Amino acid sequence: MGTKNNSINQAILSRLHAASKPLLVSHVRPDGDAIASLVGMGIALQSAGKVCQLVLVDGVPSKYRFLNGTNLITSEVKEDHDLVIALDCSDQKRLGSQFVDIKIDINIDHHITNENYAGLNLVLPEQPATAAILAAYLPKWGFPINIDSANALLMGILTDTIGYRTSNVSAQSLRISAQLVEKGANLQLLYEKALTSQTFPASILWGLALSKLKKKGGIVWTSITRQDRKDAGYHGRDDADLTNLLSTIENAEVSLLFNEQKDGKVKVSWRSGANIDVSSIAQRFGGGGHPPASGAEISGNLEEVEEMVLEATNGYLKDSESKGEEEHGK
């Protein structure tokens, strides 16, 4: 650990132990890592006598409610707090409108595009999930991990690595996972519930979206409209993990999913193979994430956003190809 991170680590330790009523928040349309990080850290702090509030403005998607501790999560702040901790969120706006102007004390994240918006920022892009950071650091901060916390944190690692399939999985992250299993985490159950099982409405939604699947050059894409979610009986605003399926399509350098939201916005998700940094494209549209997996929420109707994003993504691929040819020719 570098000197700077060591200083931040000590400062976070001090703030956590001084607080009695911490508020933990994460991003809109929460994924497995966001939920897992809140539950895993929240349970660890509660076990030490802290009175925690766990808040996700969009609530918990049904597929993750099997996890012990998700019942602690509310969609709004209900009590006083003396410390605000943002988890797995690269910029403050993504926490939701009620958190835009609030002071964030601690920001713990693994996104390379994190804006370091808090008083204390522990951002480790080399880690495959925010849950992996917490699994490593909570014991160092004096908060033991029990079986419920271990289950949550392992789920966060599993979902963000798509079952240890992403390029940022390392020997260290596998060791962290093994330690969580040693603490009682049920790898088989978590894998089934968080990665392989699917609700009937989500399956219908996949079918509607996949019927519109297109491919041009190295890009594959499809969309989910608000009407699709209504027709499928799917009540979430997320994509039901369809992005993970799109990323497995053969001979696709980049996969894109356009997810229509309310108020004239579209959530765009990019996934890419090796050596293609889609986070740089997402940043052009005010988003961010990881080199192989990024997103942005863009104002405009679905057709307009698709056209803009496909043009930018195609241009990026052509530029990358040209640079590769130039370097190869040197």
C-alpha positions in Angstrom: 0.0 0.0 0.0 1.4 3.4 -0.9 1.9 6.2 1.6 -1.2 8.1 0.3 -3.5 5.1 0.6 -2.1 4.3 4.0 -2.9 7.8 5.2 -6.4 7.5 3.8 -6.8 4.0 5.3 -5.9 5.4 8.8 -8.2 8.4 8.4 -11.1 6.1 7.4 -10.5 3.8 10.3 -10.6 6.8 12.6 -13.8 8.2 11.1 -15.6 4.8 11.2 -14.8 4.3 14.9 -15.8 7.8 15.9 -19.2 7.6 14.2 -22.2 6.0 15.9 -24.9 6.5 13.1 -23.3 6.0 9.7 -25.4 6.4 6.5 -24.3 4.0 3.6 -25.5 4.8 0.1 -24.8 3.5 -3.4 -25.9 4.2 -7.0 -29.2 4.3 -8.8 -30.2 1.1 -10.6 -28.1 -0.9 -8.2 -26.2 -4.0 -9.3 -24.9 -6.9 -7.3 -21.8 -5.1 -6.1 -23.7 -2.0 -4.9 -26.1 -4.1 -2.9 -23.5 -6.4 -1.6 -21.2 -3.5 -0.5 -24.0 -1.8 1.4 -25.1 -5.0 3.1 -21.6 -6.4 3.8 -20.3 -3.2 5.3 -23.6 -2.4 7.0 -23.8 -5.7 8.8 -20.1 -5.5 9.9 -20.7 -2.0 11.3 -23.9 -3.0 13.0 -22.2 -5.9 14.6 -19.8 -3.4 16.2 -22.8 -1.5 17.7 -23.2 1.2 15.0 -26.8 2.2 14.1 -26.6 2.1 10.3 -28.9 3.3 7.6 -28.5 1.6 4.2 -30.1 3.6 1.3 -30.6 2.8 -2.4 -33.0 5.3 -4.0 -34.2 2.6 -6.4 -34.5 -0.1 -3.8 -33.3 -3.7 -4.2 -34.1 -5.7 -7.4 -36.1 -8.8 -6.6 -33.4 -11.3 -7.7 -31.1 -10.0 -4.9 -33.6 -10.1 -2.1 -32.7 -13.7 -1.1 -29.6 -12.2 0.5 -29.8 -11.8 4.3 -29.5 -8.1 5.1 -31.3 -6.6 2.1 -34.3 -6.0 4.3 -32.2 -3.3 6.0 -32.1 -1.2 2.8 -34.6 1.6 2.4 -35.2 4.0 -0.5 -34.8 7.2 1.5 -33.0 8.6 4.5 -35.2 8.3 7.6 -33.0 9.1 10.6 -30.2 11.4 11.6 -26.6 10.4 10.7 -23.1 11.4 11.6 -21.2 10.0 8.7 -22.0 9.5 5.0 -20.3 6.7 3.1 -20.7 6.2 -0.6 -20.0 2.8 -2.0 -19.3 1.5 -5.5 -20.3 4.9 -7.1 -17.9 6.8 -9.4 -19.7 10.1 -9.2 -22.0 11.8 -6.7 -24.8 12.4 -9.2 -25.4 8.6 -9.6 -26.3 8.4 -5.9 -29.7 10.0 -6.8 -31.2 13.4 -6.6 -31.6 13.4 -2.8 -27.8 13.1 -2.4 -26.7 15.6 -5.0 -26.0 18.3 -2.4 -25.2 16.2 0.6 -21.6 16.1 1.9 -20.0 12.7 1.3 -17.4 11.9 4.0 -16.0 8.6 2.6 -16.0 7.2 -0.9 -15.0 3.6 -1.4 -14.9 2.4 -5.0 -13.1 0.5 -7.7 -14.1 2.4 -10.9 -11.2 3.9 -12.7 -13.4 6.9 -13.6 -14.2 7.8 -10.0 -14.3 11.6 -9.5 -12.9 11.5 -5.9 -15.9 13.6 -4.7 -15.7 12.8 -0.9 -13.6 14.0 2.0 -11.8 10.7 2.0 -11.5 8.7 -1.2 -10.4 5.0 -1.2 -10.5 4.2 -4.9 -8.7 1.0 -6.0 -9.3 0.4 -9.8 -7.1 -2.7 -9.6 -9.8 -4.4 -7.5 -12.5 -6.3 -9.4 -15.3 -5.1 -7.1 -15.9 -2.7 -4.3 -17.0 -5.7 -2.2 -13.4 -7.1 -2.6 -12.0 -3.8 -1.2 -14.3 -4.1 1.8 -13.5 -7.8 2.3 -9.9 -6.9 2.5 -10.2 -3.7 4.6 -13.0 -4.2 7.1 -10.9 -6.5 9.3 -8.0 -4.0 9.1 -10.4 -1.3 10.3 -11.4 -3.5 13.3 -14.8 -4.8 11.9 -14.9 -8.6 11.7 -16.8 -10.2 8.9 -19.5 -12.7 10.0 -21.3 -15.2 7.8 -24.0 -12.7 6.5 -21.4 -10.1 5.7 -19.3 -12.7 4.0 -22.2 -13.9 1.9 -22.9 -10.4 0.8 -19.3 -9.5 -0.1 -18.8 -12.7 -2.0 -21.9 -12.0 -4.0 -20.5 -8.6 -4.9 -17.3 -10.1 -6.3 -19.2 -12.9 -8.1 -21.6 -10.5 -9.9 -19.1 -7.8 -10.9 -16.7 -10.4 -12.3 -19.6 -12.4 -13.9 -18.4 -15.5 -12.1 -14.7 -14.7 -12.2 -14.7 -14.2 -16.0 -13.5 -10.6 -16.2 -9.9 -9.7 -17.0 -9.3 -8.0 -13.7 -9.7 -11.2 -11.7 -6.4 -11.8 -10.0 -4.8 -14.3 -7.6 -5.5 -11.8 -4.8 -9.2 -11.5 -5.5 -9.5 -15.3 -5.6 -7.7 -15.5 -2.2 -10.1 -12.9 -0.8 -13.0 -15.0 -2.1 -11.6 -18.1 -0.5 -11.3 -16.3 2.8 -15.0 -15.3 2.5 -15.9 -19.0 1.9 -13.9 -19.9 5.0 -16.0 -17.4 7.0 -19.1 -19.3 5.8 -20.1 -17.7 2.5 -22.1 -20.2 0.3 -20.5 -20.0 -3.1 -22.9 -22.5 -4.7 -26.0 -20.7 -3.5 -24.7 -17.3 -4.4 -23.7 -18.4 -7.9 -27.1 -19.9 -8.6 -29.2 -17.1 -7.1 -27.1 -14.1 -8.4 -25.8 -15.3 -11.7 -27.8 -18.3 -13.2 -31.4 -18.0 -12.0 -33.7 -15.7 -13.8 -37.3 -14.6 -13.2 -40.0 -15.3 -15.8 -40.6 -11.5 -16.4 -36.9 -11.0 -16.9 -36.8 -13.9 -19.4 -39.6 -12.4 -21.4 -37.8 -9.0 -21.3 -34.7 -10.7 -22.7 -36.7 -12.2 -25.5 -38.2 -8.9 -26.5 -34.8 -7.2 -26.5 -33.0 -10.1 -28.3 -35.6 -10.0 -31.1 -34.2 -6.6 -32.0 -30.5 -7.6 -31.8 -28.3 -6.1 -34.5 -24.7 -6.3 -35.6 -22.6 -4.1 -37.8 -18.8 -4.6 -38.0 -17.5 -5.3 -34.6 -20.5 -3.9 -32.7 -23.6 -5.7 -31.5 -26.5 -3.9 -29.9 -30.1 -4.0 -28.9 -32.5 -1.9 -26.8 -35.1 -2.2 -24.0 -38.0 0.2 -24.2 -40.3 1.3 -21.4 -43.0 -0.6 -23.2 -40.9 -3.7 -23.3 -40.7 -3.7 -19.5 -44.5 -3.1 -19.3 -45.2 -5.9 -21.7 -42.9 -8.3 -19.9 -44.3 -7.4 -16.5 -40.7 -6.4 -15.4 -40.9 -3.7 -12.7 -37.2 -2.7 -12.4 -35.4 0.0 -14.3 -32.3 -2.1 -14.9 -31.6 -4.5 -17.8 -32.1 -7.8 -16.0 -28.4 -8.5 -16.6 -28.9 -8.8 -20.3 -25.5 -6.9 -20.8 -23.7 -10.0 -19.5 -25.3 -12.1 -22.2 -24.5 -9.6 -25.0 -20.9 -9.6 -23.9 -20.6 -13.3 -24.8 -21.5 -13.0 -28.4 -18.8 -14.3 -30.7 -16.8 -11.9 -32.9 -18.2 -8.8 -31.2 -15.6 -6.3 -30.2 -18.1 -4.1 -28.3 -21.7 -4.9 -27.2 -24.2 -2.1 -26.4 -27.5 -2.1 -24.6 -29.8 0.9 -24.8 -32.2 1.0 -21.9 -35.0 3.6 -22.2 -35.7 5.5 -18.9 -38.3 8.0 -17.9 -37.9 11.8 -18.4 -36.4 11.5 -21.8 -33.2 9.6 -20.9 -31.5 6.4 -22.1 -29.1 4.3 -20.0 -26.4 3.0 -22.2 -24.2 0.0 -21.2 -20.9 -0.8 -23.1 -19.1 -4.1 -22.8 -15.8 -4.9 -24.6 -13.1 -7.5 -25.1 -9.4 -7.2 -24.4 -7.6 -3.9 -25.2 -10.7 -1.9 -25.9 -11.3 0.8 -23.3 -15.0 1.7 -23.5 -14.8 3.9 -20.4 -13.3 6.5 -22.6 -16.4 6.5 -24.8 -18.7 6.5 -21.8 -16.9 9.6 -20.4 -17.7 11.5 -23.6 -21.4 11.2 -22.6 -20.9 12.0 -19.0 -20.6 8.4 -17.8 -17.8 6.2 -16.8 -16.9 2.8 -15.3 -14.2 0.2 -16.2 -12.2 -0.2 -19.4 -14.2 -3.4 -20.3 -17.5 -2.3 -18.8 -19.0 1.2 -18.6 -22.2 3.1 -18.8 -23.8 6.5 -19.2 -27.3 8.0 -18.9 -27.9 10.3 -21.9 -30.7 12.7 -22.5 -32.6 12.2 -25.8 -35.0 9.8 -27.3 -34.0 6.2 -27.9 -33.4 6.6 -31.7 -31.3 9.8 -31.3 -29.2 8.3 -28.5 -28.6 5.0 -30.5 -27.4 7.0 -33.5 -25.0 9.2 -31.4 -23.5 6.3 -29.4 -23.1 4.0 -32.3 -21.3 6.7 -34.3 -19.0 7.5 -31.4 -18.3 3.8 -30.7 -17.6 3.0 -34.3 -15.3 6.0 -34.6 -13.4 4.8 -31.5 -13.0 1.3 -32.9 -11.7 2.7 -36.2 -9.2 5.0 -34.4 -8.0 2.2 -32.2 -7.5 0.0 -35.3 -5.5 2.7 -37.1 -3.3 3.3 -34.0 -2.7 -0.4 -33.8 -1.7 -0.6 -37.4 0.7 2.3 -37.0 2.3 0.8 -34.0 2.6 -2.6 -35.8 4.3 -0.9 -38.7 7.0 0.8 -36.6 
